[in-house]
Amino acid sequence: MWIYLARTEAYRRDVPDAEVHLLDAGHFAPDEQPDRIAELTRQFLRVSLPG
């Protein structure tokens, strides 16, 4: 798990405006946490899309 956290921190440094979310899920996160991922996607689209 630590390698993923290190990569996440590196990504945040490289792309400071990125929105990063860590989920307690494995390789198939959309299958394990579909509601959470759907909500994060909706929030991102509301903020990112014009109109």
MODELLER restraints for C-alpha pairs under 7 A, 6 or more apart:
rsr = mdl.restraints
at = mdl.atoms
rsr.add(forms.Gaussian(group=physical.xy_distance, feature=features.Distance(at['CA:12:A'], at['CA:18:A']), mean=6.61, stdev=0.5))
rsr.add(forms.Gaussian(group=physical.xy_distance, feature=features.Distance(at['CA:25:A'], at['CA:32:A']), mean=6.29, stdev=0.5))
rsr.add(forms.Gaussian(group=physical.xy_distance, feature=features.Distance(at['CA:30:A'], at['CA:37:A']), mean=6.55, stdev=0.5))
